[in-house]
Amino acid sequence: MNAADFPFKTVVLSIVATVALLALTVYASTLPVEQLLARVGLALIVGGAAGNLIDRLTAGYVVDFVDVYWRNWHFWAFNVADAAITVGVAFMILDLLDVRTRRVPRTV
C-alpha cells in the first residue's frame, strides 16, 4: 500500500477520529466510578469509533453491512461500530438526564 492509496479525505478523517478518541479517553478517565452509565456509554463510543477508524485505515473507508428494510421503508445502512456509538450516546444522554431513581432522605 503506497501513499496514493490513501486519499486526502481518508487521512483527514483518520486524524480527526484519532484526536476524538484521545479526547474521549482522557474525558473518560476523569469520570467518577459512580457514573457507571456514562462510563459504559463512553466505552461503547470509544470502541465504535476505534472500530470505524480501523476500517478507515485498513480499507480506506468504513464498511456498512447492516441494511434494514421494512415493507417500503428503508432504514440507512450501518455497522456494529455505528450501533455501539449510537447506544453509547443514548447512555450518555440518559446519564445527563439522571434517570436513576433518587431516594429523598426523610427528615424528622
N, C-alpha and C positions, 0 to 999 in steps of 0.2 A: 504494500500500500504506500503510495507516494503522496506528496503534498497536493497534487492535483485531485486526488480522490476526496479530499476534504474541502468542500465549498465554503466560502466565507460565512454563509448563514449557519452552517453546522458548527464552525469554530466559535462564532459569537454566542450561539445558543448554549454551547457546551461550557463556555466561560461563565455566562450568566447563571447557568444551573449549578456550577461548582461553587460560585460565590454564595448563591442562595442556600445551598446545602451546608456550607460552613457557617453561615449566619444562623440558620435554624439549629444547628448542632450547638453553637455557643448559647443561643437562647434556651434550648432545652436543658443545658447544664445549670442554668440559673433558677429553674423552676423548683419549688419545694416538693418534697416527696409526697406531701398530702394531695397535691394536684394530679392525681392519677389519671383522670380523664384527659387532661391537657397533655400529659406526658405520653400517653398511648397515642393520642391524636398526632402529636409531633413525630413520634416514631413511625407511624404509618405514612405521614407526609414525607419524611426523610427517606424512608425505604422506597416509596413510589418514585420520588424524584431521582434517587440513585439508580433505580431500575431503568427509568427513561433515559438517564444520562449514559448508562452502559449501552443501551440500544443505539443512542445517537453516536457514541464514539466507535462502536464496532460496525454498525451498518450504515451510518451517515444519516439515519432517520429513525423515528420511533415507529415500531410495528404495532398497529392496532388490529387485533384479530377477533374481537368480540363484536359482532354486528347483530343487533336485535331488531326484529320486525314483529309487529302485531297487527294483523289484518292489513289495512292500508297505511298504518302509521309506522314510520321508520325512525328508530332511535339512532343517535350518532354512534359511530364506531369508537371503541375504546379498548384498553388492555387492562391487565391486572394492576399494573402500576397506577394507571389513572383512577381505577376504582379505589385503591388504597389511599391515594391523595384525597379523593372526594370524601371517603369515610373519615379520614383524619381531620379534614376541615370541619366536617359535621361535629365530630367530638370536641374540637376546639370551640366551636360556637356554643355547644351545649355547656361547656365549662364556663364560657363567658357569661352565659345566661344563668349559671349556677342552678342547674336543675336538681341538684341534690336536695333532699328534704332536710331542712334545718329544724332542729328542735329548739323551741324557745324556752329558756330556763324559767322556771316558776319562782317568783319571789314571794316571800311570806310576809 
